[in-house]
Amino acid sequence: MAMSNMSLRSLTVDSMTSAMFHFILAMLFASAAVALLNSAGWVNKRPTCDASGEYGLCAALQDLRVIVSFTLGVVTCKVLEPSSNRDSDSDCKGNIYACLLW
């Protein structure tokens, strides 16, 4: 009986490990969904810019699209974050993983 109780205690995980696990699962499911949509032909292939060595309007628009996409992702995450987590900015002071998942 003591052995089964001991094994259950060793299986508990902290909240950071759980958050990292959920983050990795979300990335895996998202990549699988994109791969499935790509293989079905539903993902539009964007035209690439000319590789003439110049930084033209096409490359600038691609960079702008990346910056806007990143900014919208950050804003979405901050809006959907529970209000109880918004006031706890002190978590980043000693824990690098909490800062990366911010």
FIMAR-602877 format. One record per residue: residue number from 1; residue in one letter; x, y, z of N, C-alpha, C in turn. Coordinates in nm, 2 decimals, padded with zeros to 4 digits. Example, Ala and Ser with C-alpha at 12.3 -4.5 7.8 and 13.67 -1.06 7.14 Angstrom:
BEGIN
SITE  rose  zalum      nX      nY      nZ     caX     caY     caZ      cX      cY      cZ
SITE     1      A   01.32  -00.57   00.78   01.23  -00.45   00.78   01.32  -00.33   00.78
SITE     2      S   01.28  -00.22   00.71   01.37  -00.11   00.71   01.29   00.00   00.79
REM end
This chain:
BEGIN
SITE  rose  zalum      nX      nY      nZ     caX     caY     caZ      cX      cY      cZ
SITE     1      M   00.08  -00.12   00.00   00.00   00.00   00.00   00.09   00.13   00.00
SITE     2      A   00.20   00.12   00.07   00.28   00.24   00.08   00.35   00.26  -00.06
SITE     3      M   00.38   00.16  -00.13   00.44   00.17  -00.26   00.35   00.25  -00.36
SITE     4      S   00.22   00.21  -00.36   00.13   00.28  -00.46   00.11   00.43  -00.42
SITE     5      N   00.11   00.46  -00.29   00.09   00.60  -00.24   00.22   00.68  -00.28
SITE     6      M   00.33   00.61  -00.28   00.46   00.68  -00.31   00.46   00.71  -00.46
SITE     7      S   00.41   00.61  -00.55   00.42   00.64  -00.69   00.32   00.75  -00.73
SITE     8      L   00.21   00.76  -00.66   00.11   00.87  -00.69   00.17   01.01  -00.66
SITE     9      R   00.25   01.01  -00.55   00.31   01.14  -00.52   00.42   01.18  -00.62
SITE    10      S   00.48   01.09  -00.68   00.59   01.12  -00.78   00.53   01.16  -00.91
SITE    11      L   00.40   01.13  -00.94   00.34   01.17  -01.06   00.27   01.31  -01.06
SITE    12      T   00.27   01.38  -00.95   00.22   01.51  -00.95   00.31   01.61  -01.03
SITE    13      V   00.25   01.70  -01.10   00.33   01.80  -01.17   00.29   01.94  -01.13
SITE    14      D   00.38   02.03  -01.14   00.35   02.17  -01.10   00.29   02.24  -01.21
SITE    15      S   00.24   02.36  -01.19   00.17   02.43  -01.29   00.25   02.47  -01.41
SITE    16      M   00.38   02.50  -01.39   00.47   02.53  -01.50   00.49   02.42  -01.59
SITE    17      T   00.51   02.30  -01.54   00.52   02.18  -01.63   00.39   02.16  -01.70
SITE    18      S   00.28   02.18  -01.64   00.15   02.16  -01.71   00.13   02.26  -01.82
SITE    19      A   00.17   02.39  -01.79   00.16   02.49  -01.89   00.25   02.46  -02.01
SITE    20      M   00.37   02.42  -01.99   00.47   02.38  -02.09   00.41   02.27  -02.18
SITE    21      F   00.35   02.17  -02.11   00.30   02.06  -02.18   00.18   02.10  -02.27
SITE    22      H   00.09   02.19  -02.22  -00.02   02.24  -02.30   00.03   02.32  -02.42
SITE    23      F   00.13   02.40  -02.39   00.19   02.48  -02.50   00.25   02.39  -02.61
SITE    24      I   00.32   02.28  -02.58   00.37   02.19  -02.68   00.26   02.12  -02.75
SITE    25      L   00.16   02.07  -02.68   00.04   02.01  -02.74  -00.03   02.10  -02.84
SITE    26      A  -00.04   02.23  -02.80  -00.11   02.32  -02.89  -00.03   02.34  -03.02
SITE    27      M   00.11   02.35  -03.00   00.19   02.36  -03.12   00.18   02.24  -03.21
SITE    28      L   00.18   02.12  -03.15   00.17   02.00  -03.23   00.04   01.99  -03.31
SITE    29      F  -00.07   02.03  -03.24  -00.20   02.02  -03.30  -00.22   02.13  -03.41
SITE    30      A  -00.16   02.25  -03.39  -00.16   02.35  -03.49  -00.08   02.31  -03.61
SITE    31      S   00.04   02.25  -03.59   00.12   02.21  -03.71   00.05   02.10  -03.78
SITE    32      A  -00.01   02.01  -03.71  -00.08   01.90  -03.78  -00.20   01.95  -03.86
SITE    33      A  -00.27   02.05  -03.81  -00.38   02.11  -03.88  -00.33   02.18  -04.01
SITE    34      V  -00.22   02.26  -04.00  -00.17   02.32  -04.11  -00.12   02.22  -04.22
SITE    35      A  -00.06   02.12  -04.17  -00.01   02.02  -04.26  -00.13   01.95  -04.34
SITE    36      L  -00.23   01.92  -04.26  -00.35   01.86  -04.32  -00.42   01.95  -04.42
SITE    37      L  -00.43   02.08  -04.39  -00.49   02.18  -04.48  -00.40   02.20  -04.60
SITE    38      N  -00.27   02.19  -04.58  -00.18   02.21  -04.70  -00.19   02.09  -04.79
SITE    39      S  -00.19   01.97  -04.73  -00.20   01.85  -04.82  -00.34   01.84  -04.89
SITE    40      A  -00.44   01.90  -04.83  -00.57   01.90  -04.90  -00.58   02.01  -05.00
SITE    41      G  -00.48   02.10  -05.01  -00.48   02.21  -05.10  -00.56   02.33  -05.06
SITE    42      W  -00.60   02.34  -04.94  -00.68   02.45  -04.89  -00.60   02.57  -04.85
SITE    43      V  -00.47   02.56  -04.83  -00.38   02.67  -04.79  -00.33   02.73  -04.91
SITE    44      N  -00.35   02.86  -04.92  -00.31   02.94  -05.04  -00.15   02.96  -05.04
SITE    45      K  -00.09   02.93  -05.14   00.05   02.96  -05.16   00.07   03.10  -05.19
SITE    46      R   00.14   03.18  -05.11   00.17   03.32  -05.14   00.28   03.33  -05.24
SITE    47      P   00.27   03.42  -05.33   00.38   03.43  -05.42   00.51   03.49  -05.35
SITE    48      T   00.62   03.44  -05.39   00.74   03.49  -05.33   00.80   03.61  -05.40
SITE    49      C   00.88   03.69  -05.34   00.94   03.80  -05.40   01.06   03.76  -05.48
SITE    50      D   01.09   03.85  -05.58   01.21   03.82  -05.66   01.33   03.82  -05.58
SITE    51      A   01.42   03.73  -05.61   01.55   03.72  -05.53   01.66   03.80  -05.61
SITE    52      S   01.63   03.92  -05.64   01.72   04.00  -05.72   01.83   04.07  -05.63
SITE    53      G   01.82   04.05  -05.50   01.92   04.11  -05.41   01.87   04.24  -05.35
SITE    54      E   01.77   04.30  -05.40   01.72   04.43  -05.35   01.61   04.40  -05.25
SITE    55      Y   01.60   04.50  -05.16   01.49   04.50  -05.07   01.38   04.59  -05.12
SITE    56      G   01.28   04.53  -05.19   01.18   04.61  -05.25   01.05   04.61  -05.17
SITE    57      L   00.95   04.66  -05.24   00.82   04.67  -05.18   00.76   04.54  -05.14
SITE    58      C   00.78   04.44  -05.22   00.72   04.30  -05.19   00.78   04.25  -05.06
SITE    59      A   00.91   04.26  -05.04   00.98   04.21  -04.92   00.93   04.30  -04.80
SITE    60      A   00.92   04.43  -04.82   00.87   04.51  -04.71   00.73   04.48  -04.67
SITE    61      L   00.64   04.45  -04.76   00.51   04.41  -04.73   00.50   04.27  -04.65
SITE    62      Q   00.59   04.18  -04.69   00.60   04.06  -04.62   00.65   04.08  -04.48
SITE    63      D   00.74   04.16  -04.46   00.79   04.19  -04.32   00.68   04.26  -04.24
SITE    64      L   00.61   04.35  -04.30   00.50   04.42  -04.23   00.39   04.32  -04.19
SITE    65      R   00.36   04.23  -04.28   00.26   04.13  -04.25   00.31   04.04  -04.13
SITE    66      V   00.43   04.01  -04.12   00.48   03.93  -04.01   00.47   04.01  -03.88
SITE    67      I   00.51   04.14  -03.88   00.50   04.22  -03.76   00.36   04.24  -03.72
SITE    68      V   00.27   04.26  -03.81   00.12   04.28  -03.78   00.07   04.15  -03.72
SITE    69      S   00.11   04.04  -03.78   00.06   03.91  -03.73   00.11   03.88  -03.59
SITE    70      F   00.24   03.91  -03.56   00.29   03.89  -03.43   00.22   03.98  -03.33
SITE    71      T   00.20   04.11  -03.36   00.13   04.20  -03.27  -00.01   04.16  -03.24
SITE    72      L  -00.08   04.11  -03.34  -00.22   04.06  -03.32  -00.22   03.94  -03.23
SITE    73      G  -00.12   03.86  -03.24  -00.11   03.74  -03.15  -00.09   03.78  -03.01
SITE    74      V   00.00   03.88  -02.99   00.03   03.93  -02.85  -00.10   03.99  -02.79
SITE    75      V  -00.16   04.07  -02.87  -00.28   04.14  -02.82  -00.39   04.04  -02.79
SITE    76      T  -00.41   03.94  -02.88  -00.51   03.84  -02.85  -00.48   03.76  -02.72
SITE    77      C  -00.35   03.73  -02.70  -00.32   03.65  -02.58  -00.34   03.74  -02.45
SITE    78      K  -00.31   03.87  -02.46  -00.33   03.95  -02.35  -00.48   03.98  -02.32
SITE    79      V  -00.56   03.98  -02.42  -00.70   04.00  -02.40  -00.77   03.88  -02.35
SITE    80      L  -00.72   03.76  -02.39  -00.79   03.64  -02.35  -00.73   03.59  -02.22
SITE    81      E  -00.62   03.65  -02.17  -00.56   03.61  -02.04  -00.66   03.64  -01.93
SITE    82      P  -00.68   03.55  -01.83  -00.76   03.57  -01.72  -00.72   03.70  -01.64
SITE    83      S  -00.81   03.77  -01.59  -00.77   03.90  -01.52  -00.69   03.87  -01.39
SITE    84      S  -00.70   03.75  -01.33  -00.62   03.72  -01.21  -00.47   03.71  -01.25
SITE    85      N  -00.44   03.67  -01.37  -00.30   03.66  -01.41  -00.24   03.79  -01.46
SITE    86      R  -00.32   03.89  -01.49  -00.26   04.02  -01.54  -00.18   04.09  -01.44
SITE    87      D  -00.22   04.08  -01.31  -00.15   04.16  -01.21  -00.03   04.09  -01.15
SITE    88      S   00.00   03.97  -01.20   00.12   03.90  -01.15   00.24   03.91  -01.24
SITE    89      D   00.29   04.03  -01.26   00.41   04.05  -01.34   00.53   04.01  -01.27
SITE    90      S   00.52   03.99  -01.14   00.64   03.96  -01.06   00.68   03.81  -01.08
SITE    91      D   00.61   03.73  -01.15   00.64   03.59  -01.18   00.77   03.59  -01.27
SITE    92      C   00.79   03.69  -01.36   00.90   03.69  -01.45   01.03   03.72  -01.38
SITE    93      K   01.04   03.77  -01.26   01.16   03.81  -01.20   01.26   03.70  -01.18
SITE    94      G   01.21   03.58  -01.14   01.31   03.47  -01.11   01.29   03.35  -01.20
SITE    95      N   01.19   03.35  -01.28   01.16   03.23  -01.36   01.16   03.26  -01.51
SITE    96      I   01.27   03.21  -01.58   01.28   03.24  -01.72   01.17   03.18  -01.80
SITE    97      Y   01.12   03.06  -01.76   01.02   02.99  -01.83   00.89   03.07  -01.83
SITE    98      A   00.86   03.13  -01.72   00.74   03.21  -01.71   00.74   03.33  -01.80
SITE    99      C   00.86   03.39  -01.82   00.88   03.50  -01.91   00.86   03.46  -02.05
SITE   100      L   00.91   03.34  -02.09   00.90   03.29  -02.22   00.76   03.26  -02.26
SITE   101      L   00.68   03.22  -02.16   00.54   03.18  -02.19   00.45   03.30  -02.17
SITE   102      W   00.50   03.41  -02.13   00.42   03.53  -02.11   00.33   03.56  -02.23
REM end
